[in-house]
Amino acid sequence: MSVKRLLLGGLVAVLALVLWIAWPIYGFFSIGNEAWRLPFGWMEVPDEAPQFSTALDPRYEEAGEAALAAFEARRDTLNLPSYSAAIAVHGEIVWLGGTGWSDIRKDKAVTPDTQYRIGSTSKPVSATLLARLVADGTVDLDTPIGSYAELPNPAWEAMTLRQLSSHTAGLPGYAENTDAIGAYRSARLGRGVPTLDKAITIFDSSDLLFEPGTDFSYSSFDVLLAAYVLTQVTGVPYRELIKRELIDELGLKSLIADDVKSETKAVAYQARRGLPTEVRDEPVIEQVKPWRRVDLSQKLPGGGWVATPSALVLIGSAWLDEGYLPAAVREDFFTPVRIASGEVNEQDYAVGWRRRVWDVPGVGEVLNLNHGGVSKGSQAWLMVLPEHDMAIAFTTNTITHEFGAFSSVLTDIQAAFIPVAMGAE
């Protein structure tokens, strides 16, 4: 073989390696910069959206129709592929509704069985597991995790499960991760991570942002490390713990990891948006195309679950069921965590939930515990209203220009359902 051919073959091999390394990074950054995206593969969102509205309790039929109208109006305004929603009261699902498509190319309408990536709404899933293990005495929220598990970073040993689950432990987020190889793996999302001991290597050499308990910084790595500790204490893999404590106990057949195949999983879409104009004050989706293939197993505890809205409201409702979680545990988890200065953290973050009091027209101030989620081509919202024994969840299979554009429909949903729930008591 000639030297020229050897050199050419070597050059091709090097270029192929560079492309293999760089392509996922291009995919990661192009999502946030529309000018970088490839021009092919885009499709229009059809004008006439299929819909469904099912009142499992007839008292909520009118509220359900109002909710569906609100979801469709918002879907149409933003040109989203779909919305899907569920409402539970007193632990029972009272309404399911949706509008749009789970798969536009196949003309496949969203149904109550359509599953969505739920992003950071996975954090209440993991918090529910933690609460169950606190309730049965397996772990304590305020014991240093170094007493529960062997840890690859000595700086983690003094952290507690309460700090990790309230983002006051000092771990970095994706953007602050100083573990270079781990940061690349986080962006690439190209290879499955079967166990959490492998997943925590993504950030195990990264510097802390602050001393545990002294400040707040939101990070999915917090929840990943907390879940790892639970596996070490119990000797049971994380997925099996979730199956035992949530899926089997609550009948959550639609709650699956993103790497599990399912025929009812919605296609996750990236979006191409138009600019605001004189007749519209926010960017509207003009075209969509399926998200690049990713593997979310490395972020499963804090951002890798897939579920229907009905599964989410059953998880939310379980927190209000004293047969599932003792009231004292619930109240502890629902209490915003204070940092070392004595102040409540900047996001009123409790243990796995944000705590808020919002004004609802026609109802007044309403206490809620909530968590939103943004995943690769999907968004989710879960809210628990303890004073009304209600849970609300909804999802979409793309990402809006800002999360509030997706969640702003929430006020109309509460205004429709809370008065009926109050009258039904």
N, C-alpha and C positions, 0 to 999 in steps of 0.2 A: 504494500500500500504506500502511495507517495506521501511525502511530507505535507504537500498541499492538502490532500484529502484528510490527513490526520488533523491538521490545523482547522480545516473547515468543520470536521466532525466535533472537535473540541469546542469550537465557537458556538455551534448549534446547541451542544449540551449545556454550555454556560448560559446561553440565552434562554433555554428552556427552564433552567434552574431559577434564573432571575425572574422569569415570568411566573413560575410556580410560587415563588416567595412573594412577589409583588402584587399578583392579581387579587388576592383577598384584601390586601391593604387598599388597593384601588377601589374595590367594592365597598369597603368600610367608609372611606372618605367621600366617595362619589355620592353616597346617599345624602350627605349634607350639602352638596354642591351640584345643583342641577346642570351647570354648564359642563361638568365632567362626564355626564352620563351618556351611554351609548344611545344612538337615536332609534334603534329598532326594538320591536317587542311591545310597544305601547298600544293600549286599546282604550276606547271610550267607555265610560260608565253609561249603560243604557238609561233612557229617560224614564220609562215606566217601571217602577220597582214592585216586585211581588211582595205581599205582606201577609202576616198572620197575627191574630190576636185571640188568645184563649184564656177566658176567665174560669179558673178551676173552682172558684167560689163565686156564685152569681152576683153576690153583693158588690163585687169589684168590676163588673162588666163595663159600666159607664166610665169608671176611672181608667180602666184598661184602654178603652177607645180613645180617651183624651191623651193618655200616655203615648199610644201608637201614633196619633196625629202629631204630637210633639216630636217624636223620634223621626218621623217621615219628613216633617218640615225642616228639621235640622240636617238630616241626611241629604235632602234635596238642595238646601242652601249651600252646603259644603261639597256636594257631589260625591259623597262617600259611597263605597261599594255596599256597605250594609251597617245596620245596627241590630243587635239582639239584646233582649232584656228579660229579667225575671224579678218578681216581687214575692217575698215571703212574709207572712204575718203569723205570730204565735207558732213559729216553727213549721208552718205549712205553706207551700207555694200556692199563691192565690191568683197569679197572672203570669202568662208568658206572652211575649210579643216580639215581632221583628219585621224588618223591612230591608229588601235588597238581596244581594247575591253572595253566596259563599264561593262561587266559582263563575266568573263572568264568561269565560271562554266556553264553558260547557252549559251556560244558561241554567245554572244550578242555584235555586233559591235558598236563602237562609231558612232554617227550620229550628224548632226547639232543641234538636239534637246537634246542631252545628257547634263545633268546638273551636275556640280561639286561643292563640297565645295570649297569656295574661300578664307577661312582663313582671313588674315589681308587685303586682297583686299576688304573686307567689309568696311574698313576705308574710302576709297573714296566714297563708297555708302552713309555713314553717313555724310561725308563732303559735298556731293551734297545736301543733305537735309538742312544742316546748311547754305550753300550758298544761297539756295532759301529763307530761313527765314531771312537771312541778307538782301537780295535784296529787300524783301517786307517790311523791317523795323520792323519785329517782334522782332529781337534781334540785339545786337551790339557785335562785336568780343571783344571789350576792356572794356566792363562793367563788374564789379565784379559779379560773379554768385550768390553771396549772396543776391543781389537785385532782382534776378529772381525766387529764389526757397528757401524753407526751407530745410536746409541741416543738416544731422545727425552729421557731424564733423565740428566744428567751424573753423578748419584750412583750410577748403575748400573755405570759404566765399570770400576771396580776389582773388581767381583764376579767370581767364577770359576764355571765350570760345576759344580765340586765343591760349592761353597757353595750354589748354587741347588738342586742335586739332593739336598742334605742339609738344606735349610731353615735354613741358618746364614748366609744372605746379608743378612738384615735387611728383606726385603720384608714388607709388611703382609698379613694375611689379609683375607677378606671383611669381617669385623667392624671391622677397623682401617683400612680403606681411606678416606683423607681426600679422595679424588677424588669429589666429590658426584655428578656426572653418571655417572661410572663405577660408583659404588655402586648407583645406581638401575638401571643397565643390568644389573648382576649379579643384582639381585633380580628384575627383570622377566623376563629370559630369553625375550624375545618376538620377537627379530629375529635371523636368521642372521648370523654373522660369518664370511665366507668365507676370510679370510686372517689369519695371526697378527699381522701388522703393525697390523691393525685391532683385534685382540683385546687387545693390550697397552695400547691407549689407555684401557682401563677403569681402569688404576691408574698411568698414567705420570706423573701429577702428585702422587701420594700421597707422604707423608713416609716415610722409613725408620724402622723401629723401633729399630735399633741399627746400629753400624758393621759392615760385612760381616766375618763370621768371628768375631765376639765373643760371640755368643749363639745361641740356637735359638728359632725360632718357625715352626710348621707353616703352610704356605701353598701353595695351588694356583697362585698367581701365580708362585712360584719356577719351577715346571715349565713354565708357559706361556712365561716369558721365556727359559728354557733352550732350549725347542723353537724359539722365534723365532730365537735365535742360530744354531742348526743350519741353519735354512732360509737364513739370510744367508750362512753359510760355504759351503754346498753349491750355493746357487742353485736348490734344488729345494723345492717346497711340502711342508709337513709330511706331509700325507696320502700323497703320493707316496713320501716317504722311508719311511714305515711300510709301505707296500705293498712297496717294493723290499727292505727289510731284514728285515721280519718276515713279512708275509702271504705273499709269494711264496716266501721261503726256507724257511718252516716249514709251509706249506700251511694257513694259517689262514683258510679261507673264511668262517668265522662271525664273525671280528673285523671289525666295521663301526663307523662313526661313528653316533651316535644319530640324526642327521638323515637317515640313509639308510633308505628304506622296506624292510621285511622282513616277510614273512608269518609268520615263526617267532619274532618278537620277543614276549616275554611282556608282558602288560598290567602296567603299574606301578601299584601300589595305595597309596593313603593308608589309614590305619587309625584306627578308633575303638575305644578300649580301655575295659574295665571296670577298676575299682579293685581292688587286692589285698584279699583277704578272709581269713577264718580257715582256709579250705581251699585257698587258693592264695596264694603269697607274692610274686607278681609280676603286673603288669598283663597281661591276656590280651586279644587282639583279639576284639571282638564283631562288628564289621562292617567292610567295606572298600568303597571306590569308586575308580574310576580317577583317577590323578593328573591335575591340570590340564595342559593342553598347554604344553610348554616347548621351547625350543631350546637345546641344550647345546653348540653349536658354539664359543661363546666360551671354553669351558673344556675343549675336547677333549683337549689333552695331559695334563692332570692330573685330569680327571673326566668326560670325555664319550664314552668308548668303550663299545661293547656287544659281548658275547661269550658263547659257551657255556663251561661249565666245562672242556670238553675243549680248547678253544683256550687257555685260561689255563694248564692244566698243560703244554701243549706249549711255551708261552713259558717257564714255570718250568724245564722240563727242558732247554731250549736253553742255559740258563746253565751247566749241568753238562756240556755237550758241547764239548770242546776243538776240535772241528772248526768250531764256530760262534763260540765266544769263547775266546781264549787263557786259560789258567789264571791268568796274572799279572793280566790285566784283571779276571777274575772276582773274584780275591782282593782286589784294590784296591777294587772296587765293594762287596764284602761286608764291608769293614772299617768299623766305626763311625767317624764323623768327629769329630775333636777341635776344640774352639773355641780361641780365642787364649789362654785361661788354661792350656791343656794338658789340660783335662778332656774326657772324652767327653761329647757332648751328652746332654741329659736323657732322650731317648727311645732312645738307642743306635741312632740313625738312621745308616745307611750311605749309599751313593749310590743312592737309589731304593728302598731296602728298610730295614725294621727288622730288627735282629739280636737274637735271643733264644735262651736255653737254658732249656727247660722239662722238667719231670719227667713221664715217661709211665709209667703203671702197667704193671708187667711188663717194661719195657724199660730204664728209667733216664733219665738226662739226655740230651736230644736237642737238638742245635743246629738252629736253623731261621732262615731269612730269610723275612719275611712282609710282606704288605700287605693291609689291609682296605679296603673301599670302601663309602661310603654315597652313593647318588644319589637322584634324585627318584622315590621309590617302589620302591627296590631296594637290595639289599646284596650284597656279594661278598667272598670271601676267597681269597687265593692264598698258599701256603706252599711253600718249597723246603727239603728236608732233604738237605744235601750229603753227609752221612755215610752215607746210605742210598740216594742217587741217586733220590730220590723227589720228586714234586710232588703237592700236594693242592689242589683248588679246589672251592668250593661257593658257591651263590647262592640268593637268595630274591627274590620280587617284591613286597616291602613293606619297611617299616622297623620294627624292633622298638624297644621302649621304651629299650633301651640295646644297644650293639653286642654286648656279651658274651652277651646272651640268645641272639643268633643264632649266635655263634661258639663257644659253650660245648660244642657237640657235637664239637669238634675232638679232644678228648682220647680219646674213644671211637674215633674214626676212626683215629687214630695207633696206638692199642693193638690195633686189629684188623689193620692192614696191615703195620706194621713187622716184627713177628715172622715173618710169612710171607715178606716181602722178605729178611730176614736168612737164613731157611732156604733160600731159593731161590738165594742167592749161591754 
